[in-house]
Amino acid sequence: MRGTLVIMAKKPHLLSEKSSDFTLASDRKKSRISCWTRDKPKNIQRNINSVGRLHGFICTKCGMSRGQAPEECRGKCWEERRLDIMNMLLSVAIALFAGLMMTRVFRKCNLKCPDVTCFLIAGLLVGPYALGRLHIEGLGFPTMEDVGKVSILSDVALGFIAFDIGNEFRLSHLKETGRTATVIGIIQAVVAALLVDAALIALYFILGPEKLPLPVAITLGAIASATAPAATLMVVRQYKAKGPVTDLLLPIVALDDAVGLMVFAVSFGIAQALKGGELNVISIIVNPLLEILASLLLGALMGVLMTELEKLFFSNHNRLSMTIAFVTMTIALSSLHFSFGDLKISFSSLLVCMMLGTMFCNLSQFSPDIMSRTEKWTSPLYAVFFVLSGAQLELGVFRYPSIILIGVVYILARCIGKYAGAFGSAAMMGCSSTVRKYLGITLFPQAGVALGMVVTAQSLGESEGAMIRNIILFSVMIYELAGPMLTRIALTAAGEITPVEPEKQTRERFAHK
């Protein structure tokens, strides 16, 4: 077993109530971390190791702190730790390189795919099912756990994506499209959930409860309401789409998170009751509402604070640094959660960062310039995010025919629901025929929010949770690969993507005249 190093807690009494069992090294300064002896009872030693590994100074090979470990072991442990970090950074660098080169390959083959699709395919190639099978550390990701080690980059990227989408909620725009976007956003999400529920419940009667339990069908219907903002935003940004469909699309995608949380909470509560539990008003209605309100309040508070602090600086370079610091800080704070009996207060990082962006763009006079600079800074981060998303796509679900059947029904029913809901609500709001025709297609992508709901759905039970996870992983893989291309096709057909002139696609555009 390889030795790794982890930091030991600086407050020994937090490790165990029996703090007197630990001996302090008297010859060390008080400011230094204490060394623990090895001759402790097994339960105490286990307590030391479990907390020590979390923080970084105890060697899991010899069970000693760095100060106590033999010189031979100490050198090996620190060397292996450095190698792990190096391999992790090397894997991320190769992932980014593979994603960028894949865009060139597609262009060379004259395949007009969005960069998002190229990044996702590159992720599959560097993931556990392709390059990772060589098991060469630092060259791709051999296991899903290796991809998970750098998941913090995905969390940060999603936060900046949400912050970017929040910038679309300018009051000047909302006066024109706010009411229409709200109505369409709610109706399309609910229609998609109801249609998937109806299709899967019908499939339940055909296949039987052994193949598709009723709680699973209802939960999948709730997850169907969620839409992925990341892929949609990237396509809009890459092709500089502009027009009535785009003006409605981004606010709808942003609202979809809040609507999806409510729909999922109600449906999942019903699924739990069918499973054998009881309907709980607090978990079905109160907790989701608290999560939405708490997320909006935290985002608003951070947005006001960031806007005021940026007034202290006279350079937009420093304001950009402050913006990056605040978005990252907001992502970290949104991971907090509190419990008071059945009452739970948690935050949605997407909603919090969207609200942060909304407050910033409406309160700060510097927001247009800062947002343009942020977009340039985050481009490689977004590329890494989508490559890692591709590496996490689970190809193993193709081994289960029943999962594929249910997944296909889920995908088709959700697409029909999204399109019909958007088409009908857009007609009801008096939108143009172009908006009615193409808006629904741009709402097909699904990823991050849906996968978060899958984690919650695991509480239904081991078999039900595994089935939901496999079906959603299958659908996410299809949506992520096909969704960006369908969004590009729809926006192009709507006339909101202007074809790039041939001379502007070459390096000659940089030549001095």
C-alpha positions, -999 to +999 in steps of 0.1 A: +000+000+000+013+034-009+020+059+019+003+092+018+005+122+041-023+142+056-024+172+079-030+166+116-055+187+135-040+216+154-064+212+183-058+177+198-089+179+221-111+179+190-100+144+180-112+127+211-128+134+244-099+117+260-074+143+251-053+134+281-044+101+264-022+120+239+013+130+248+028+163+237+064+167+226+077+191+252+108+200+232+087+216+204+074+251+203+038+257+212+031+270+177+041+237+161+018+207+156+021+180+183+034+145+176+014+116+187+029+084+201+022+050+184+016+030+216-020+040+220-051+018+223-064+008+189-096+029+192-075+060+200-051+053+172-079+048+147-094+081+158-060+098+153-056+083+118-092+091+107-090+128+115-053+130+107-057+117+072-084+144+066-059+172+073-026+159+060+003+151+083-001+115+094+015+088+071-010+061+064+018+037+059+035+039+093+008+057+113+032+084+124+034+122+120+061+136+098+081+146+128+081+111+143+083+090+112+116+073+104+137+092+079+134+064+053+096+064+055+093+101+057+111+106+025+091+080+006+058+094+019+065+130+009+079+119-025+048+099-033+026+128-022+045+151-046+041+125-074+004+123-068+000+161-071+022+161-102+002+133-118-030+151-110-018+184-126-004+165-156-038+148-161-056+181-161-031+196-185-035+167-209-073+169-206-072+206-216-047+198-244-069+169-257-100+191-257-084+219-277-068+196-302-101+178-307-116+211-319-089+213-345-095+177-356-132+183-361-125+215-380-100+197-402-126+171-410-151+199-418-174+187-390-194+217-378-197+207-341-197+231-312-166+232-291-186+217-262-192+185-282-154+183-290-145+187-254-169+160-243-155+135-269-120+144-258-131+136-223-143+102-233-109+095-249-088+105-218-113+089-195-114+054-179-128+037-210-100+047-234-067+062-225-072+055-188-072+018-196-034+020-201-031+028-163-003+052-169-004+078-140-006+113-153-017+102-188-055+104-186-078+092-158-076+054-151-107+054-128-137+075-120-121+082-086-092+098-104-116+121-122-133+129-089-100+141-074-101+172-096-139+177-093-132+210-075-124+224-109-158+214-121-175+230-091-156+263-097-164+263-134-201+257-127-201+286-103-186+310-129-211+297-156-239+305-132-224+339-125-222+345-162-258+335-168-269+359-139-255+387-160-283+382-184-309+393-158-304+430-163-334+451-154-335+467-189-338+432-204-362+418-179-387+446-185-390+433-221-387+395-216-390+388-178-427+379-177-426+358-209-394+340-198-410+332-163-442+317-178-424+297-204-397+285-179-423+272-155-447+256-180-420+238-201-405+223-169-438+210-155-450+197-189-417+177-194-420+162-159-457+152-164-451+137-198-421+116-186-441+105-156-470+094-179-447+076-203-427+058-176-459+048-156-473+033-188-440+014-192-443+003-156-475-015-164-459-031-194-426-042-178-439-048-143-426-036-109-395-058-111-381-040-141-394-005-133-406+002-098-433+030-096-412+052-072-384+052-098-407+062-126-421+092-106-386+103-095-373+102-131-402+124-142-392+150-116-355+149-128-367+155-164-376+191-155-339+201-151-319+217-179-282+221-182-271+258-183-235+252-190-237+236-225-263+262-236-243+291-225-211+278-242-229+274-275-244+309-272-210+324-263-190+305-290-213+315-319-222+350-304-259+341-309-282+371-307-319+374-312-353+368-296-347+331-290-314+337-273-329+366-252-355+342-238-333+311-237-307+322-210-333+335-185-354+304-189-323+281-183-315+302-152-351+299-138-352+262-146-330+254-116-354+269-091-385+253-109-367+219-111-359+219-074-396+224-065-409+198-090-383+173-078-391+179-041-428+173-046-424+142-069-397+127-048-418+131-016-446+111-034-421+085-045-409+081-009-445+077+003-451+050-023-419+033-011-433+029+024-427+062+040-450+091+049-457+123+031-438+150+049-449+186+042-416+200+055-394+180+031-418+184+002-426+221+004-408+239+032-372+227+027-371+234-011-386+268-006-360+275+021-332+264-002-343+287-030-348+317-006-316+311+012-297+308-020-311+341-034-304+359-001-268+347+001-262+356-036-278+390-031-257+397+000-225+387-017-234+407-048-240+439-028-208+434-008-187+427-039-201+458-057-192+481-027-157+467-023-149+471-060-154+508-056-122+509-036-102+501-066-093+523-096-081+495-119-103+470-137-075+445-133-079+446-095-117+446-099-114+414-119-093+399-092-119+409-066-146+394-088-128+361-091-122+360-054-159+367-046-173+341-070-149+315-056-158+325-021-195+323-029-191+288-043-174+277-011-201+293+011-229+276-009-217+242+004-228+251+039-260+235+053-278+236+086-304+213+102-330+221+129-349+188+133-367+181+100-360+217+089-330+218+066-313+250+053-290+244+023-279+263-008-279+257-045-245+269-058-261+276-092-288+298-078-264+316-054-239+324-082-267+334-106-280+359-080-245+371-074-241+379-111-276+395-113-269+418-084-235+427-098-246+435-133-275+457-120-256+476-093-221+480-106-212+505-134-181+484-141-199+452-148-198+453-186-160+456-187-155+431-159-178+405-174-160+407-207-127+402-190-141+374-169-153+356-200-117+356-214-102+344-181-127+315-177-124+301-212-097+274-203-116+266-171-148+259-190-128+238-215-115+217-186-150+214-171-164+199-202-135+175-208-139+163-172-176+159-178-168+138-208-144+117-188-172+110-163-197+097-189-205+062-179-203+038-209-209+008-187-247+014-188-248-001-223-245-035-207-281-034-194-308-037-221-336-027-197-317+005-188-313+014-224-350+008-231-361+029-201-335+055-210-347+058-246-383+063-234-371+089-209-351+108-235-379+108-261-406+118-236-385+145-221-377+160-255-413+160-265-423+175-232-397+203-234-406+211-270-444+210-265-442+229-232-421+257-248-441+258-280-475+260-262-464+285-236-446+307-262-478+307-283-498+316-252-475+346-246-478+358-281-442+350-292-432+349-328-433+318-349-395+316-349-394+315-310-422+289-309-405+267-334-369+267-321-369+276-284-379+241-272-350+224-291-324+246-272-338+233-238-328+196-245-293+195-228-292+180-193-264+174-169-252+189-136-285+197-118-300+163-128-269+145-114-273+164-082-309+151-079-297+116-085-276+118-054-307+127-034-326+099-050-302+073-036-322+074-004-350+055-021-330+023-017-300+006-031-316-011-061-339+019-069-311+044-065-288+024-087-315+022-114-321+059-114-284+066-115-278+044-145-308+057-165-298+094-159-261+086-167-273+071-200-295+100-208-269+126-198-244+110-221-268+113-251-279+148-241-244+161-236-232+148-269-262+157-291-277+186-271-251+213-280-253+204-317-291+206-317-288+240-299-265+252-326-287+239-354-318+255-338-301+289-333-288+289-368-322+280-383-337+309-362-312+332-378-294+341-346-260+327-355-243+346-382-220+325-405-184+335-402-169+349-433-141+325-448-114+352-445-121+356-408-115+319-402-078+322-411-048+337-394-046+363-421-071+384-401-043+392-377-020+405-404-013+442-404-026+460-434 
